[in-house]
């Protein structure tokens, strides 16, 4: 059966603890934790707070689906510092943050840490080969810790960044990490739709590379604006059929970060809307 989670990054007007309580109350089985301010920036997660969070998650029966290490508002912005900065010190800041996120994932039993796909290319002056080399160099710096912690680094293709599509992810993986099980894809299906790929076709073509799934709706215009499921043009019946066909057993995390003012409401509406597809998947296979 598909396992639905919801990301705390929609709850930036709330504390992490408040977000977790609400997500559990809606009925989700899992929660994706934003590893940044105002939620779980690793440097702010003192041992006592982490212990209390872990205990509360257990009490609520809520698993951690993913540690979201994409943004770095604590010392930059949505993207910066990136893996492909010109300044080595800024690249190292991204590396250090990712190492701390792996530690957080290990403590909270999260199977994955989702990461940005290199960073924006605009303004860097880098060729694709140069950007790929820098991104791969950074990943090699964190891979030993990921392997030791049994945490998968899940690269998230995003429109406008170095890796925009599943196709570009596959090219990068083949070139730099062809046999590395600790490097896989955070398959944000809305992002793939934005760049012209068919989400269901990607799921069927690359089942072994999908470590975690992000889900949101996108308008028929394919503009990169996350919408609550049911308000766009995404074919959720086809998506969940593909997950069933490939026996995907990981998490499907709903990511609706633009809805800070109505996070609880969109979390509930998304859960209610997606239940029909989850139930159909369960009926079709017994489990995903």
C-alpha positions in Angstrom: 0.0 0.0 0.0 1.3 3.5 -0.8 2.6 5.3 2.2 1.6 9.0 2.2 3.6 11.7 4.1 3.4 15.5 4.2 6.3 17.9 4.3 6.7 20.3 7.2 7.9 23.0 4.8 4.3 24.1 4.3 4.2 24.9 8.0 6.9 27.6 8.2 4.5 29.8 10.3 4.4 27.0 12.9 7.0 25.2 15.0 8.2 21.8 13.9 6.4 20.3 16.8 3.1 21.9 15.9 3.6 20.8 12.3 4.1 17.2 13.3 1.0 17.2 15.5 -1.2 18.5 12.7 0.2 16.2 10.1 -0.4 13.2 12.3 -3.9 14.4 13.2 -4.9 14.6 9.5 -4.0 10.9 9.1 -0.7 10.8 7.3 1.6 7.9 8.1 4.8 9.9 7.6 6.3 13.3 7.8 9.1 14.9 5.8 11.2 17.2 8.0 12.5 20.5 6.7 16.2 20.6 7.8 16.3 24.4 7.9 14.9 27.3 9.9 12.3 27.5 11.3 12.1 23.7 11.8 15.1 21.4 12.1 18.2 23.3 11.1 20.7 20.7 12.4 22.8 23.1 14.4 19.6 24.1 16.4 18.6 20.5 17.1 20.1 20.1 20.6 20.1 16.5 22.0 17.2 17.1 24.3 15.0 18.5 21.6 15.9 15.7 19.2 15.1 13.1 21.9 11.7 14.7 22.6 10.9 14.9 18.9 11.8 11.3 18.4 9.7 10.2 21.4 6.7 12.3 20.2 6.9 10.8 16.6 6.8 7.3 18.1 3.8 8.2 20.3 2.0 9.5 17.2 2.9 6.5 15.1 4.5 8.9 12.6 7.5 7.8 10.6 10.0 10.2 9.0 9.7 9.9 5.3 12.6 12.1 4.3 14.9 14.8 5.6 14.6 17.7 3.2 18.1 19.4 2.9 17.3 21.4 -0.2 17.0 24.9 1.1 19.5 26.8 3.3 17.6 29.8 4.6 19.6 29.7 7.8 22.7 31.1 6.0 21.6 31.8 2.5 18.4 31.3 0.5 16.3 28.7 -1.3 19.4 27.6 -3.3 22.5 29.3 -2.0 25.1 28.3 -1.0 25.0 25.6 -3.7 27.2 22.6 -4.6 28.6 24.6 -7.6 29.6 27.9 -6.1 32.8 29.6 -7.3 33.9 30.1 -3.7 35.2 26.8 -2.2 34.2 28.0 1.3 30.6 28.4 0.2 30.6 24.9 -1.4 32.0 23.6 1.8 29.1 25.2 3.8 26.7 23.1 1.6 28.8 20.0 2.2 28.8 20.5 6.0 25.1 21.2 6.1 24.5 17.9 4.2 26.7 16.0 6.5 24.7 17.3 9.5 21.4 16.4 7.7 22.7 12.8 7.2 23.3 12.7 11.0 19.7 14.0 11.6 18.3 11.4 9.2 20.2 8.6 11.0 18.9 9.8 14.4 15.3 10.0 13.1 15.4 6.7 11.1 14.8 8.5 7.8 15.9 6.4 4.8 16.7 9.5 2.6 18.1 13.0 2.6 16.8 15.0 -0.4 19.3 17.5 -1.9 19.2 20.2 -4.5 20.6 19.1 -8.0 23.8 21.1 -8.0 22.2 24.5 -8.0 21.2 27.2 -10.5 23.4 27.5 -13.5 22.4 31.2 -14.3 25.2 33.5 -13.4 27.8 30.9 -12.8 29.6 30.9 -16.1 30.0 27.2 -15.8 29.8 24.6 -18.6 27.6 21.6 -17.8 30.8 19.5 -17.5 32.3 21.9 -15.0 29.1 22.0 -12.9 28.9 18.3 -13.0 32.4 17.9 -11.8 31.8 20.3 -8.9 28.6 18.6 -7.9 30.2 15.2 -8.0 33.2 16.4 -6.0 30.8 17.6 -3.2 28.8 14.4 -3.2 32.0 12.4 -2.9 32.8 14.4 0.3 29.6 13.3 2.0 29.2 9.8 0.5 31.3 7.9 3.1 29.1 9.3 5.9 25.9 8.5 3.9 27.1 4.9 3.4 28.1 4.4 7.0 24.7 5.8 8.1 22.8 3.8 5.5 21.1 6.9 4.3 20.5 7.5 0.6 21.3 10.9 -1.0 18.3 11.7 -3.1 19.0 14.2 -5.9 15.9 16.3 -6.7 15.7 17.5 -10.3 14.1 21.0 -10.5 13.3 23.3 -13.3 16.1 25.9 -13.9 18.8 24.1 -12.0 21.8 22.0 -13.2 19.7 18.8 -13.2 16.2 19.7 -14.4 14.8 16.3 -15.5 14.9 12.6 -14.8 16.8 12.3 -18.1 19.5 14.7 -16.9 19.6 12.9 -13.5 20.2 9.6 -15.3 23.0 11.1 -17.4 24.7 12.5 -14.3 24.4 9.2 -12.4 25.8 7.2 -15.3 28.8 9.6 -15.7 29.8 10.0 -12.1 28.2 7.3 -9.8 27.1 4.4 -12.1 27.3 1.7 -9.3 26.5 3.8 -6.3 23.4 2.7 -4.3 23.7 5.7 -1.9 23.0 8.2 -4.7 19.5 8.0 -6.2 16.7 10.4 -7.2 14.1 12.3 -5.2 11.5 12.0 -7.9 9.5 15.2 -7.7 6.7 14.3 -10.1 5.5 17.9 -10.5 9.0 19.1 -11.4 9.2 16.4 -14.1 5.8 17.4 -15.5 7.0 21.1 -15.6 10.0 20.2 -17.9 7.8 18.1 -20.3 8.4 14.6 -18.9 5.6 12.1 -18.3 5.7 11.3 -14.5 4.2 7.9 -14.8 6.5 7.0 -17.7 9.5 8.0 -15.6 8.3 5.8 -12.7 8.0 2.8 -15.0 11.3 3.4 -16.7 13.5 4.1 -13.6 12.1 2.2 -10.6 15.5 1.3 -9.3 16.6 4.9 -9.2 13.6 6.3 -7.2 14.5 6.6 -3.5 11.6 9.0 -2.6 8.7 10.7 -4.3 7.5 14.3 -4.0 4.0 14.9 -5.1 2.0 18.1 -5.9 -0.3 19.2 -8.7 0.8 21.5 -11.5 -1.3 23.5 -13.9 -1.7 22.5 -17.6 0.6 25.4 -18.4 3.4 23.4 -16.8 4.5 26.6 -14.8 6.5 25.6 -11.7 3.9 26.5 -9.1 3.0 23.8 -6.6 -0.8 23.3 -6.4 -2.9 21.1 -4.0 -3.7 17.7 -5.7 -6.8 18.0 -7.8 -6.3 21.7 -8.7 -4.0 21.1 -11.7 -3.5 18.8 -14.6 -1.4 16.0 -13.1 -2.7 12.5 -13.9 -2.7 10.9 -10.4 -4.5 7.8 -11.5 -1.7 7.0 -14.0 1.0 8.0 -11.4 -0.4 5.6 -8.7 -0.9 2.9 -11.3 2.8 3.2 -12.2 3.8 3.0 -8.6 1.7 -0.1 -8.2 3.1 -1.7 -11.4 6.7 -1.1 -10.3 6.0 -2.2 -6.7 7.4 1.0 -5.3 7.6 0.5 -1.5 8.9 3.9 -0.4 7.2 7.2 0.6 5.1 9.5 -1.4 5.4 12.9 0.3 3.0 15.7 -0.5 5.0 19.0 -0.8 3.0 22.2 -0.7 5.4 24.8 0.7 3.7 27.9 -0.9 0.7 27.4 1.4 2.0 28.7 4.7 -1.2 30.6 5.5 -3.4 27.5 5.1 -1.0 24.6 5.7 -3.4 22.6 7.8 -6.2 23.0 5.3 -4.2 22.0 2.3 -2.7 19.0 4.2 -6.2 17.8 4.9 -7.6 18.4 1.4 -4.6 16.7 -0.2 -5.0 13.7 2.1 -8.7 13.4 1.3 -8.2 13.8 -2.4 -5.4 11.3 -2.7 -7.1 8.5 -0.7 -9.0 7.3 -3.7 -5.7 6.6 -5.6 -4.0 5.0 -2.6 -7.0 2.8 -2.0 -7.2 1.8 -5.7 -3.5 1.0 -5.6 -4.0 -1.2 -2.5 -6.9 -3.0 -4.1 -4.9 -3.6 -7.2 -1.8 -5.1 -5.6 -2.3 -5.7 -1.9 0.7 -3.5 -1.3 3.1 -1.1 -3.1 
